[in-house]
Amino acid sequence: MSAAVPVSSRLPVFPWDKLAPYKSTAAAHPDGIVDLSVGTPVDPVPELIQQALIAAADSPGYPTVWGTGALRDALTGWVERRLGAVGVVHENVLPVVGSKELVAWLPTQLGLGAGDKVAYPRLAYPTYEVGARLCGAEPVVYDDPTELDPAGLRLLWLNSPSNPTGRVLPKDELTRIVAWAREHGVLVFSDECYLELGWEAEPVSVLHPDVCGGSYEGVVAVHSLSKRSNLAGYRAAFVAGDAAVLGELLLIRKHGGMMTPAPVQAATVAALGDDTHVAEQRARYARRRTVLRAALEAHGFRIEHSEASLYLWATRDEPCWRTVARLAELGILVAPGDFYGPAGDHFVRVALTATDERVDAAVKRLS
């Protein structure tokens, strides 16, 4: 009997492992490393969210996959208030255990497999491809999704604001894509995790009535509290949209035990009910973005897109690993653009997620 082929053999090499030697170089800088490679929050979790988590710490029973009524109220209320969606009910929302888990396992939970296609942007978060490969579906990249062959296309990922480029899809473009997908029976999942971080553009959700026509049929938005509320460590995220799709996911996730912990549910309610901490965090990122952008441009970089999100998409018109090496010598670690697809091979992604002190150190070294 032959040994089973390991599932991991379907997957690409985990990209961050390739950055290790450059991280060692940067860490050897006399003033220490400035790590701008990973978009992980470094600022404190807001006090009111911590207090909500603590107050719910005595949670001996199992949480439910669909979440408490209070959580669903918070999700529907936020989706209507912040995204401009209308008529959102509990059946239109579903909490998930961080958005990366959802992205990686969604094609499997939708029942996709050999012969099915999953499409995502040519420059994209690597987990879209991973999700397709985990279930045996075919990953397909696009520049304009409406130019794809819809035959066999079961799932279309949108990502606006984009990771890594920060590009924002205009409302009319979103509307055109949603209409095309509905015409061809293609399910749209829109990753909108950076929607609260628009700088030179105002991101729009696929759930906005101008985009979806007031109907959520065939469209689902993915949202996360990791960036807006510094909750990456809490694994707090949710999806909203098509009730039939979310109802099926709820049934499957009940069997799989994919439950958001009860204290995290309580913290999510507090986070979505407060806009003040979001504005304060935006201000921190705006300041870091301004000084980093100016320093990079003075150092010979060109910034493309980057009108939203937590990154600057930067190039010196040279191979990305040469740029990574050059910056590592200055003690600055960035992500090579080819992590996000071959089209990024002359770019680097520079995260705004470092403390003010470390960002100022990077600015000084670039001057």
C-alpha positions, 0 to 999 in steps of 0.5 A, spaced: 500 500 500 503 506 497 503 512 502 498 517 502 501 524 498 501 529 504 496 535 503 502 540 504 505 538 497 499 541 494 502 548 497 507 553 495 513 554 500 511 558 506 514 565 503 516 568 510 521 562 511 525 565 505 526 572 509 530 569 515 537 571 513 535 578 511 532 578 518 538 576 521 542 581 517 537 587 519 537 585 527 545 586 527 544 593 526 547 597 532 540 600 533 536 594 532 531 592 527 526 596 524 521 590 522 516 593 517 515 586 513 509 583 517 502 587 518 501 585 525 499 591 530 504 593 535 499 598 539 495 597 545 489 593 545 484 599 547 482 599 554 474 598 553 476 592 549 480 589 554 475 590 559 470 587 555 474 581 555 476 581 562 468 581 564 467 575 560 473 571 562 468 567 567 465 563 561 465 555 562 460 553 557 461 552 550 460 558 545 456 557 539 458 558 532 453 563 530 455 567 536 450 571 542 444 575 540 448 581 542 454 579 537 449 578 532 446 585 533 453 588 533 455 585 527 448 587 523 448 594 526 456 595 524 454 593 517 449 598 516 452 604 520 459 603 517 458 600 510 451 603 508 448 596 507 440 596 508 436 590 511 441 586 514 438 581 519 442 576 523 441 571 517 446 575 514 452 575 518 457 570 521 463 570 526 469 567 524 475 565 528 480 570 524 479 572 517 485 568 515 482 561 517 476 563 513 480 565 507 484 558 507 478 553 508 472 557 505 473 553 498 473 546 502 467 548 506 463 550 499 464 543 497 469 545 491 474 541 489 477 538 482 475 541 476 473 547 480 476 554 479 478 559 484 480 566 482 483 572 485 487 578 483 494 577 480 497 581 486 494 578 492 494 575 499 497 568 498 492 565 502 487 565 496 491 560 492 492 556 499 485 555 500 484 553 492 490 548 493 487 545 500 481 543 496 484 541 490 481 546 486 484 550 480 487 557 482 486 562 477 489 569 477 486 576 474 487 583 472 480 584 470 475 578 473 470 580 468 475 577 462 475 570 465 472 564 462 466 563 467 466 556 466 468 552 472 469 558 476 466 557 482 469 563 487 471 570 485 475 573 491 475 581 490 480 585 495 479 592 496 483 595 499 488 591 496 494 587 500 499 588 498 498 594 493 493 598 497 489 599 491 481 601 492 476 598 487 472 604 485 464 603 486 462 603 479 468 597 478 465 593 483 458 594 481 460 592 474 464 586 477 458 584 481 453 584 475 458 580 471 458 575 477 451 574 478 450 573 470 454 567 470 453 564 477 459 566 480 460 567 488 463 573 490 467 574 496 470 581 497 476 581 502 475 588 505 479 587 512 482 594 510 476 598 509 477 603 515 484 605 512 482 609 506 487 615 505 487 618 498 480 614 497 474 612 500 473 604 500 466 602 498 463 595 500 460 590 496 454 590 500 453 598 499 446 598 495 449 602 489 454 596 488 449 590 490 442 593 488 440 592 495 440 584 494 446 580 497 444 574 493 451 571 491 455 576 495 459 576 501 464 581 505 469 579 509 471 583 515 476 583 521 478 587 527 485 585 527 487 592 524 482 597 526 482 595 533 489 592 534 485 585 535 490 580 531 491 576 537 484 575 539 482 572 532 476 576 531 472 577 524 466 576 521 462 575 514 456 578 512 452 578 506 448 572 502 444 568 507 443 562 503 451 562 503 452 563 510 447 558 512 450 553 509 457 555 512 454 555 519 451 548 518 458 546 516 462 550 521 457 547 527 460 540 525 467 543 525 467 546 532 469 553 529 467 557 535 469 564 536 471 564 544 466 567 548 470 572 551 472 574 544 465 575 542 464 580 548 470 584 546 468 584 539 461 587 541 465 592 545 470 594 539 464 595 534 460 599 538 466 604 539 469 609 533 473 613 538 479 608 538 478 607 531 479 614 529 485 614 534 489 608 531 488 611 524 491 617 526 497 613 529 498 610 522 497 616 518 502 619 521 507 613 520 505 613 513 506 620 512 513 620 514 515 613 511 513 615 505 517 622 504 523 618 507 522 612 502 521 617 496 527 621 498 531 615 498 529 614 491 523 609 491 517 610 487 510 609 491 505 606 487 497 605 489 497 605 496 491 609 497 489 605 503 491 599 507 497 599 512 502 598 507 506 602 502 507 599 495 514 601 493 519 600 488 526 602 486 525 599 479 530 593 481 529 586 483 525 586 489 530 581 493 536 586 491 531 592 495 530 587 501 538 586 501 539 593 501 534 595 506 536 589 511 543 593 511 540 599 514 537 594 519 530 595 516 526 589 514 520 589 508 516 584 505 519 582 497 513 583 492 514 576 489 511 574 496 504 576 492 505 574 485 510 574 480 508 581 478 510 584 484 518 582 483 520 589 482 516 591 489 517 591 496 511 592 501 513 596 507 508 596 513 506 601 517 505 597 523 511 599 527 512 603 533 513 611 532 520 610 535 522 604 530 518 608 524 522 614 526 529 610 526 527 607 519 526 615 517 533 617 520 536 611 517 533 612 510 535 620 510 
